[in-house]
Amino acid sequence: MTLSAPSARAVDLRVEPVDNVLDHVERSLQVELDRDTVVRKRRSVGARTDRRTWIRIERRGLDKIGMQGWNGTECAARLEGIAQPTWRGCVVWRGADEPVMWRADETELLPSAPIGNAILSEDPKLPDSWWQAFNASLDALAAQHTGRVATPDTVTITQALVTEAVRSLSPTDDFDTIVEHWVPAHADLNWANMTAPTFSLFDWEDWGNAPRGLDSASLWGSSLAVPALADRVRHERRHDFESRDGKLMTLFTCSKILGPDAHPQDPRLEPARRMAEQVIAELQAG
């Protein structure tokens, strides 16, 4: 009999009290956090330290920690040719009263500020040099080797998950949904996890092998409220989007935007619908 990990209660760290967690990190890593710099997100909390580093703290339920663990930032430290903050160390502990684990990773400070929210509403007007550095890092990542499997939104990506997402948009079985190429991907590529004007890519918790084009399609989906930016992403990563796997990942991204939880006022809905129709037609035509 296989025993599954108990589910943790849903928590939003933007509103959950975290002072005790911050105190624990300070004691464990012998560091002082600058409480004025604390950034709170749904699943993580971050802050600067008195030794000019950054600490990111994440809470994750035991049921969301698979066989490969959840040491993505630590494992990403060995990747070559990628602009990312240098990893310094970590502390991990289990919650005393519920089935969760906490992890605090210490890295160098970012070279520039994060570009914006995960979904942008205006063009950041990035220079060509930024796009060159961006492409170099994504190409270097895809060329590496890992035994990890990507967990976008903390869910392990599998062929079955891809097929389910694609069939939610195109129920007929008139084109194949089998992924041909699996390559390392960041798996949470959006505008909140990159910096400018100096390019850097951070928050590596979910990286691992994924269908080619996952990162490109994810960033495109985060850009759809700014049509010119979405077009730039498609232009810069056109070798991904023109591939068959890239088309499947475009549909995978569209399925998340157009899913049952979609907000009717989301400006990405209509462009995602149009792109899904276009890509389905391309796949049907072979």
QUILINFEN-V748603 format. One record per residue. N is the residue number from 0. D_LAST is the distance of its C-alpha to the last C-alpha in Angstrom with 1 decimal. Layout:
# QUILINFEN-V748603
n=N d_last=D_LAST
n=N d_last=D_LAST
This chain:
# QUILINFEN-V748603
n=0 d_last=43.9
n=1 d_last=41.7
n=2 d_last=43.3
n=3 d_last=41.2
n=4 d_last=42.5
n=5 d_last=44.2
n=6 d_last=42.5
n=7 d_last=44.1
n=8 d_last=45.0
n=9 d_last=42.8
n=10 d_last=44.4
n=11 d_last=43.8
n=12 d_last=45.5
n=13 d_last=45.9
n=14 d_last=48.6
n=15 d_last=49.7
n=16 d_last=52.9
n=17 d_last=52.2
n=18 d_last=55.6
n=19 d_last=56.3
n=20 d_last=53.0
n=21 d_last=53.8
n=22 d_last=57.3
n=23 d_last=55.9
n=24 d_last=53.6
n=25 d_last=56.6
n=26 d_last=58.8
n=27 d_last=56.3
n=28 d_last=55.1
n=29 d_last=58.5
n=30 d_last=57.2
n=31 d_last=57.9
n=32 d_last=55.2
n=33 d_last=55.6
n=34 d_last=55.4
n=35 d_last=55.1
n=36 d_last=51.7
n=37 d_last=50.1
n=38 d_last=46.5
n=39 d_last=45.5
n=40 d_last=42.0
n=41 d_last=40.8
n=42 d_last=40.5
n=43 d_last=42.5
n=44 d_last=45.6
n=45 d_last=46.4
n=46 d_last=49.5
n=47 d_last=51.1
n=48 d_last=53.9
n=49 d_last=57.2
n=50 d_last=56.0
n=51 d_last=53.3
n=52 d_last=50.3
n=53 d_last=47.9
n=54 d_last=47.7
n=55 d_last=44.7
n=56 d_last=45.6
n=57 d_last=43.1
n=58 d_last=43.7
n=59 d_last=41.3
n=60 d_last=41.9
n=61 d_last=42.2
n=62 d_last=39.4
n=63 d_last=37.1
n=64 d_last=38.2
n=65 d_last=36.2
n=66 d_last=36.9
n=67 d_last=36.2
n=68 d_last=38.7
n=69 d_last=38.3
n=70 d_last=39.6
n=71 d_last=36.6
n=72 d_last=38.7
n=73 d_last=40.9
n=74 d_last=38.1
n=75 d_last=36.5
n=76 d_last=39.8
n=77 d_last=38.8
n=78 d_last=35.6
n=79 d_last=36.0
n=80 d_last=35.1
n=81 d_last=34.6
n=82 d_last=36.8
n=83 d_last=38.2
n=84 d_last=41.7
n=85 d_last=43.7
n=86 d_last=44.2
n=87 d_last=47.9
n=88 d_last=48.2
n=89 d_last=48.0
n=90 d_last=49.8
n=91 d_last=48.3
n=92 d_last=50.2
n=93 d_last=49.9
n=94 d_last=50.9
n=95 d_last=54.3
n=96 d_last=53.9
n=97 d_last=50.2
n=98 d_last=47.2
n=99 d_last=45.9
n=100 d_last=45.8
n=101 d_last=46.6
n=102 d_last=45.6
n=103 d_last=46.9
n=104 d_last=45.4
n=105 d_last=47.4
n=106 d_last=45.7
n=107 d_last=46.8
n=108 d_last=46.7
n=109 d_last=43.7
n=110 d_last=44.1
n=111 d_last=43.3
n=112 d_last=42.8
n=113 d_last=39.6
n=114 d_last=37.6
n=115 d_last=37.7
n=116 d_last=36.5
n=117 d_last=33.2
n=118 d_last=32.0
n=119 d_last=33.4
n=120 d_last=34.7
n=121 d_last=35.6
n=122 d_last=34.4
n=123 d_last=36.1
n=124 d_last=36.0
n=125 d_last=35.3
n=126 d_last=36.2
n=127 d_last=34.0
n=128 d_last=35.9
n=129 d_last=34.8
n=130 d_last=31.1
n=131 d_last=31.7
n=132 d_last=33.4
n=133 d_last=30.7
n=134 d_last=28.0
n=135 d_last=30.3
n=136 d_last=30.9
n=137 d_last=27.3
n=138 d_last=26.3
n=139 d_last=29.5
n=140 d_last=28.7
n=141 d_last=25.2
n=142 d_last=26.9
n=143 d_last=29.5
n=144 d_last=29.9
n=145 d_last=31.0
n=146 d_last=31.5
n=147 d_last=31.2
n=148 d_last=28.4
n=149 d_last=27.7
n=150 d_last=29.2
n=151 d_last=28.0
n=152 d_last=30.5
n=153 d_last=32.3
n=154 d_last=29.7
n=155 d_last=28.3
n=156 d_last=24.5
n=157 d_last=23.0
n=158 d_last=19.8
n=159 d_last=21.2
n=160 d_last=21.9
n=161 d_last=18.4
n=162 d_last=17.1
n=163 d_last=20.0
n=164 d_last=19.4
n=165 d_last=15.7
n=166 d_last=16.7
n=167 d_last=19.6
n=168 d_last=17.3
n=169 d_last=14.8
n=170 d_last=16.8
n=171 d_last=14.7
n=172 d_last=13.1
n=173 d_last=9.8
n=174 d_last=7.7
n=175 d_last=9.4
n=176 d_last=11.9
n=177 d_last=13.5
n=178 d_last=14.6
n=179 d_last=14.6
n=180 d_last=17.4
n=181 d_last=20.5
n=182 d_last=22.9
n=183 d_last=26.2
n=184 d_last=25.9
n=185 d_last=28.8
n=186 d_last=27.3
n=187 d_last=29.5
n=188 d_last=28.6
n=189 d_last=30.1
n=190 d_last=32.8
n=191 d_last=35.6
n=192 d_last=35.0
n=193 d_last=35.1
n=194 d_last=38.1
n=195 d_last=38.9
n=196 d_last=40.3
n=197 d_last=40.2
n=198 d_last=36.9
n=199 d_last=37.1
n=200 d_last=34.9
n=201 d_last=36.7
n=202 d_last=36.6
n=203 d_last=34.9
n=204 d_last=35.6
n=205 d_last=32.1
n=206 d_last=30.5
n=207 d_last=28.8
n=208 d_last=25.5
n=209 d_last=22.5
n=210 d_last=18.7
n=211 d_last=18.2
n=212 d_last=18.3
n=213 d_last=20.6
n=214 d_last=23.5
n=215 d_last=21.7
n=216 d_last=20.1
n=217 d_last=23.5
n=218 d_last=25.4
n=219 d_last=23.2
n=220 d_last=23.9
n=221 d_last=27.6
n=222 d_last=27.5
n=223 d_last=26.1
n=224 d_last=29.6
n=225 d_last=30.0
n=226 d_last=27.2
n=227 d_last=28.3
n=228 d_last=28.3
n=229 d_last=24.8
n=230 d_last=23.6
n=231 d_last=25.6
n=232 d_last=24.1
n=233 d_last=20.5
n=234 d_last=21.9
n=235 d_last=23.8
n=236 d_last=21.1
n=237 d_last=18.2
n=238 d_last=17.3
n=239 d_last=16.8
n=240 d_last=15.0
n=241 d_last=12.5
n=242 d_last=11.7
n=243 d_last=9.3
n=244 d_last=12.7
n=245 d_last=14.0
n=246 d_last=11.6
n=247 d_last=12.7
n=248 d_last=16.2
n=249 d_last=16.0
n=250 d_last=15.5
n=251 d_last=18.2
n=252 d_last=20.5
n=253 d_last=19.9
n=254 d_last=20.8
n=255 d_last=24.1
n=256 d_last=24.9
n=257 d_last=24.2
n=258 d_last=25.7
n=259 d_last=28.8
n=260 d_last=31.1
n=261 d_last=29.8
n=262 d_last=32.7
n=263 d_last=32.6
n=264 d_last=33.9
n=265 d_last=31.4
n=266 d_last=30.3
n=267 d_last=26.9
n=268 d_last=25.9
n=269 d_last=24.8
n=270 d_last=22.8
n=271 d_last=21.1
n=272 d_last=20.2
n=273 d_last=18.8
n=274 d_last=16.7
n=275 d_last=15.4
n=276 d_last=14.5
n=277 d_last=12.7
n=278 d_last=10.7
n=279 d_last=9.9
n=280 d_last=8.7
n=281 d_last=6.4
n=282 d_last=5.1
n=283 d_last=5.3
n=284 d_last=3.8
n=285 d_last=0.0
